[in-house]
Each structure stands twice: as C-alpha cells, then as structure tokens.
Amino acid sequence: MQYTSQDFRRYTIRTAIYVMLLIGMLLFLLPVYVVIVTSLKDPATINLATTWQFPTTLYWQSYQEVIAAFGPRIWNSVTLVISATILSAMMGSLNGYVFSKWRIPGEKAFFPLILFGMFIPYQAILIPLFEFLRDIRLYGGIPGLVVIHVVYGLPITTLIFRNFYMEIPDEMLEAASIDGAGFFQIYTQIVFPLSIAGFVVVIIWQFTQIWNEFLFAVTMTSSDYEPITVGLARLAGGEAVKWNLPMAGAVVAALPPLLVYIILGRYFIRGLLAGSIKG
C-alpha cells in the first residue's frame, strides 16, 4: 500500500494531537500523583526535596487516622447526599414534566424565575438563610442542609429534565390521556420509565455538587453534623500540619464522586445532551 503526501500529513497531524493530549493528561495528573504519594509517606520524610519521590515504605497509618477522624463526617455526608439528591431529582423531574408537557398559567414567567435561582450566589443569602433555618428549627443539623441543597438544586434539575422531556412525543401522552390516564398515571407509567438518562445526569451532578460543597456545610451545621469537607479543612488547619493526613483525607473524600463517575459516566454526556436540539 502506498501512502500519499496527504495521508502522511494527516497521520502526522493526528500523531501530534495525540502527543499533545498525552502531555496534557500527564500535566493534569501531576497534582493527583503528588497527593497520593504524599499520603503514603511517613510524616517525618515529607519535605520539598522529596516531593516527587515515591516512598520506599508505604505509610498506611495516614488512612487509618483519617478514616477514624472522618467516620461520623463520612456518614453525615452520605446521609446528606443521598437524601438531597433523591429529593431534588424527583422534584426536578416533576417540574420538568410540568413545564415541558403541561400548559399552566404564567409558565413563561415562572420558568425563568426558577432558573434565576442558579445565578444567586451563596454569600448573598447566607445571613437570611441562617435566620430562616433557625426560625424553623432546622439550623445545625443534616435536615437543614438537605433543605438548602434541594432548593438550590431545583433550578438545574428542572432545566435538565425539562429539556429531556421535550424529546418525548406529545402524541404518546395525548393517547394516554384519551385512554383515561391522569397526571400522575402518565408520569409514573410513561414519563418516569423513559427518564433513566436524565436521572443519571442529575444524580451525578447533584451528588458531586453536594458532596464537595463547603460554605453551607461549615456555616449551617454544628460540630456533630459536619460533612466530610469541613473535616478535610480542619485537617489542613493549624500552624504545624502533617501533610500526609490532609492528602490522605483528600483521597478519601474524592473517592465517592469518582466512583459515581466511573459507574455512571458513560450515560452522563448522553443524558446531558438529550433535548439540547429540540425545544
């Protein structure tokens, strides 16, 4: 087989692109390497001169100390993430179903107002939110954080589901309505079973946002109900820091979102782009 100059040029460009991507990937992974290597080092051997060196002896005690310190906080984060993610996903799904397939008075004004919630910075409502949670006696615990993340998650979950449901043919729902199906029957028997890709996107998005959130976690909870992000910040606090502990804590804190992406990641882009053309 003979290669023309055009084929050679195309292969050269493709090879150069792959080399650049490989270099970019290595640069991106360098901080990850430093975090993992430092977490496995004896604290007495950690210094700038040995930053890039892999430890000769693995110091697993760092992870034992972190898990012992993070135990209650990990459970707090798991409880918070599961509750808030499920509630915001279900409420966003119902909102998206209504805004995409049902005509309600004032919907053209109401939907943009819901989306406006995505652009309100946390800091702008921190003091009123503190007063509100205290008045309804939810300040300091996990239920208060669940309410915060559900409310703050509704705009993006509503938008994702609304765009996703725009792809469902109206004729299918009209046929079910003619057969006597009501609002919730159509949703539970037709719309919900078709929502798997949309739920995957929302679950990944909400899980990551809620698990990694820090501002509400540190200001709206008492010490007994602090999530893992607050514990991680406390590990790195103080004047004399054992850097193996915050690095090990960062690895432990990053594992749950990473596992979610590994398990559900292949459905993420597919679901995220659903409805991006139609509607």
C-alpha positions, 0 to 999 in steps of 0.5 A, spaced: 500 500 500 502 506 498 501 512 502 500 519 499 503 526 501 496 527 504 495 521 508 502 522 511 500 529 513 494 527 516 497 521 520 502 526 522 497 531 524 493 526 528 500 523 531 501 530 534 494 531 537 495 525 540 502 527 543 499 533 545 493 530 549 498 525 552 502 531 555 496 534 557 493 528 561 500 527 564 500 535 566 493 534 569 495 528 573 501 531 576 497 534 582 493 527 583 500 523 583 503 528 588 497 527 593 497 520 593 504 519 594 504 524 599 499 520 603 503 514 603 509 517 606 511 517 613 510 524 616 517 525 618 520 524 610 515 529 607 519 535 605 520 539 598 526 535 596 522 529 596 516 531 593 516 527 587 519 521 590 515 515 591 516 512 598 520 506 599 515 504 605 508 505 604 505 509 610 498 506 611 497 509 618 495 516 614 488 512 612 487 509 618 487 516 622 483 519 617 478 514 616 477 514 624 477 522 624 472 522 618 467 516 620 461 520 623 463 526 617 463 520 612 456 518 614 453 525 615 455 526 608 452 520 605 446 521 609 446 528 606 447 526 599 443 521 598 437 524 601 438 531 597 439 528 591 433 523 591 429 529 593 431 534 588 431 529 582 424 527 583 422 534 584 426 536 578 423 531 574 416 533 576 417 540 574 420 538 568 414 534 566 410 540 568 413 545 564 415 541 558 408 537 557 403 541 561 400 548 559 399 552 566 398 559 567 404 564 567 409 558 565 413 563 561 414 567 567 415 562 572 420 558 568 425 563 568 424 565 575 426 558 577 432 558 573 434 565 576 435 561 582 442 558 579 445 565 578 444 567 586 450 566 589 451 563 596 454 569 600 448 573 598 443 569 602 447 566 607 445 571 613 437 570 611 438 563 610 441 562 617 435 566 620 430 562 616 433 555 618 433 557 625 426 560 625 424 553 623 428 549 627 432 546 622 439 550 623 445 545 625 443 539 623 443 534 616 435 536 615 437 543 614 442 542 609 438 537 605 433 543 605 438 548 602 441 543 597 434 541 594 432 548 593 438 550 590 438 544 586 431 545 583 433 550 578 438 545 574 434 539 575 428 542 572 432 545 566 435 538 565 429 534 565 425 539 562 429 539 556 429 531 556 422 531 556 421 535 550 424 529 546 418 525 548 412 525 543 406 529 545 402 524 541 404 518 546 401 522 552 395 525 548 393 517 547 394 516 554 390 521 556 384 519 551 385 512 554 383 515 561 390 516 564 391 522 569 397 526 571 400 522 575 398 515 571 402 518 565 408 520 569 409 514 573 407 509 567 410 513 561 414 519 563 418 516 569 420 509 565 423 513 559 427 518 564 433 513 566 438 518 562 436 524 565 436 521 572 443 519 571 445 526 569 442 529 575 444 524 580 451 525 578 451 532 578 447 533 584 451 528 588 458 531 586 455 538 587 453 536 594 458 532 596 464 537 595 460 543 597 463 547 603 460 554 605 453 551 607 456 545 610 461 549 615 456 555 616 449 551 617 451 545 621 454 544 628 460 540 630 456 533 630 453 534 623 459 536 619 460 533 612 466 530 610 469 537 607 469 541 613 473 535 616 478 535 610 479 543 612 480 542 619 485 537 617 489 542 613 488 547 619 493 549 624 500 552 624 504 545 624 500 540 619 502 533 617 501 533 610 500 526 609 493 526 613 490 532 609 492 528 602 490 522 605 483 525 607 483 528 600 483 521 597 478 519 601 473 524 600 474 524 592 473 517 592 465 517 592 464 522 586 469 518 582 466 512 583 459 515 581 463 517 575 466 511 573 459 507 574 455 512 571 459 516 566 458 513 560 450 515 560 452 522 563 454 526 556 448 522 553 443 524 558 446 531 558 445 532 551 438 529 550 433 535 548 439 540 547 436 540 539 429 540 540 425 545 544 
